[in-house]
């Protein structure tokens, strides 16, 4: 993939979100709050457990999608955004929830005039709400999307793995210079960068990523 900068010398810099800027899985934390809020959702999930045990070894993503659908059953678009805003408000009041070095790195790239794009599997409105609440401006966001249905919000586009590269291309981004990620699922995104940066990777993960890419890459440890 071409790694030259955009016209005018502007570099394109990609950041994953969960594990790079935020500790943990933001949407997963939101879904846990949903289940904690309504006991009957836990009962439905328990009733679905036999089916989940059958499907999980073959498609864990399908199993997770089922749990998401149960967690959002009866939650319309307006209510979802209300719940999301309340969740974000609570989340950003937890300073240890964020990687300070990751946020500094992102802001440095913005200040340097780079085109910074956060490319994440987190749901779009939650990720956007967190970035706005943290006062992060001048970045683009490409994220997973939910769609409203008669039964509540449902999974639409799950922005993971090779889908991140596809969504970047959809938005006219086919070359980038730097990519930050903590996950081997982001190999397609890391492989397209002139400078790939693995965040908080264990020695085993670093070796797997470098073996897959065929060369060494930068490693950083952010507390």
C-alpha positions in Angstrom: 0.0 0.0 0.0 1.2 3.5 -0.8 2.5 5.2 2.3 3.2 8.6 0.8 1.7 11.6 2.6 -1.3 13.4 1.2 -0.9 16.4 -1.1 0.6 19.3 0.8 2.7 16.9 3.0 -0.1 16.2 5.5 0.3 12.8 7.1 -2.6 10.5 7.9 -2.4 9.0 11.4 -4.7 6.3 12.6 -5.6 5.6 16.2 -7.5 2.7 17.6 -9.7 3.7 20.5 -10.2 0.9 23.1 -6.8 -0.2 24.4 -5.0 2.8 23.0 -6.9 5.8 24.3 -9.4 4.1 26.7 -8.7 1.2 29.1 -11.0 -1.7 28.3 -13.9 -2.1 26.0 -16.1 1.1 26.0 -19.2 -0.5 24.4 -18.7 -3.6 26.5 -18.8 -1.4 29.7 -22.0 0.3 28.4 -23.6 -3.1 27.8 -22.7 -4.3 31.3 -24.4 -1.2 32.6 -27.5 -2.1 30.5 -27.6 -5.6 32.0 -27.1 -4.2 35.5 -30.0 -1.8 35.0 -32.6 -4.5 34.1 -32.8 -7.9 35.8 -35.1 -9.2 33.0 -32.3 -8.8 30.5 -30.1 -11.2 32.6 -33.0 -13.7 32.5 -33.2 -13.5 28.7 -29.5 -13.9 28.4 -29.6 -17.0 30.7 -32.4 -18.4 28.6 -30.3 -18.0 25.5 -27.2 -19.6 27.2 -27.7 -23.1 25.6 -27.8 -21.6 22.1 -24.8 -19.4 22.9 -22.8 -22.4 24.1 -23.5 -24.1 20.8 -22.7 -21.2 18.5 -19.8 -19.6 20.5 -17.1 -22.0 19.3 -18.0 -21.4 15.7 -18.8 -17.7 15.8 -18.1 -15.8 19.0 -19.1 -12.6 17.1 -22.5 -14.0 16.5 -22.8 -14.8 20.2 -21.8 -11.3 21.2 -24.3 -9.9 18.7 -27.0 -11.9 20.4 -26.1 -10.5 23.8 -26.0 -6.9 22.3 -29.5 -7.4 20.9 -30.8 -8.6 24.3 -29.1 -5.7 26.0 -30.7 -3.2 23.7 -34.1 -4.9 23.3 -36.8 -2.2 23.5 -34.3 0.6 23.4 -35.1 3.0 20.6 -32.7 5.5 19.0 -33.6 8.4 21.2 -33.4 6.4 24.4 -30.1 4.9 23.3 -28.6 8.3 22.9 -29.9 9.4 26.3 -28.4 6.3 27.9 -25.1 6.9 26.0 -24.8 10.5 27.1 -25.3 9.5 30.8 -22.8 6.7 30.4 -20.2 8.9 28.8 -20.7 11.5 31.6 -19.9 8.8 34.2 -17.0 7.4 32.2 -15.0 10.6 31.7 -15.2 11.2 35.5 -12.8 8.2 35.9 -9.4 9.6 35.0 -7.7 6.2 35.3 -10.0 4.9 32.6 -7.8 6.7 30.0 -4.3 6.3 28.7 -2.7 9.7 29.3 0.2 9.0 27.0 -2.2 8.0 24.2 -4.2 11.2 24.5 -1.0 13.2 24.5 0.2 11.4 21.4 -3.1 12.0 19.6 -3.0 15.7 20.5 0.7 16.0 19.4 -0.3 14.7 16.0 -3.2 17.1 15.7 -0.9 20.0 16.8 1.6 18.9 14.1 -1.0 19.3 11.4 -1.5 15.6 10.8 -4.9 14.3 9.6 -5.8 12.2 12.6 -8.5 9.5 12.3 -9.8 7.4 15.2 -10.7 4.0 13.7 -12.6 1.9 16.2 -14.9 -1.0 16.8 -16.7 1.0 19.5 -20.1 2.3 18.6 -19.9 5.7 16.9 -22.0 7.9 19.2 -20.3 6.5 22.4 -16.8 7.1 20.9 -17.7 10.5 19.7 -19.2 11.4 23.0 -16.1 10.4 24.8 -13.8 12.4 22.5 -16.0 15.5 22.8 -16.1 15.2 26.6 -12.3 14.9 26.7 -12.1 18.1 24.6 -10.5 16.4 21.7 -11.0 18.4 18.5 -9.6 18.2 15.0 -10.0 14.4 14.6 -12.1 12.3 12.4 -14.0 9.2 13.6 -14.8 6.0 11.8 -16.6 3.5 14.1 -19.2 0.8 14.4 -22.8 1.7 13.9 -26.1 0.5 15.2 -29.4 0.7 13.3 -32.9 1.3 14.8 -35.5 -1.4 14.4 -38.9 -2.1 15.8 -37.3 -4.3 18.5 -34.7 -1.7 19.5 -31.2 -0.8 18.3 -29.4 -3.6 16.5 -25.9 -4.2 15.1 -25.2 -2.5 11.8 -21.6 -2.1 10.8 -19.1 -3.8 13.1 -15.9 -1.9 12.4 -13.2 -4.5 13.2 -10.3 -6.1 11.4 -10.3 -5.7 7.6 -13.5 -3.8 7.8 -11.6 -0.9 9.2 -9.5 -0.7 6.0 -12.7 -1.0 4.0 -14.3 1.9 5.8 -11.2 4.0 5.4 -11.3 3.4 1.7 -15.0 4.3 1.6 -14.0 7.6 3.1 -11.3 8.2 0.5 -8.4 7.1 2.7 -6.2 4.5 1.0 -2.8 5.4 2.4 -1.7 6.3 5.9 1.7 6.9 7.5 1.2 6.0 11.2 -1.1 3.5 12.9 -1.5 2.9 16.6 -3.2 -0.3 17.9 -3.1 -2.8 20.8 -4.7 -5.7 18.9 -3.7 -8.3 16.4 -7.2 -7.9 14.8 -5.8 -4.6 13.5 -3.1 -6.3 11.4 -4.7 -4.9 8.1 -4.5 -1.4 9.5 -1.0 -1.8 10.9 0.3 -3.5 7.8 -0.7 -0.5 5.7 1.3 2.0 7.8 4.9 3.1 7.2 5.1 3.3 11.0 3.1 0.8 12.9 3.0 1.2 16.7 1.8 -1.6 19.0 0.5 -0.3 22.3 1.0 -2.3 25.5 1.6 -5.5 23.6 2.8 -8.6 25.5 6.0 -10.2 24.2 3.9 -13.0 22.8 1.6 -10.5 21.0 4.5 -8.5 19.7 6.1 -11.6 18.2 2.8 -12.7 16.6 2.3 -9.2 15.0 5.9 -8.9 13.8 5.9 -12.5 12.4 2.6 -11.7 10.5 4.0 -8.4 9.2 7.5 -9.8 8.4 9.4 -7.0 10.1 9.9 -5.4 13.5 7.6 -2.6 14.6 7.6 0.1 17.3 6.3 -0.9 20.7 5.2 1.5 23.4 4.0 1.0 27.0 1.3 3.5 28.2 0.2 3.5 31.8 
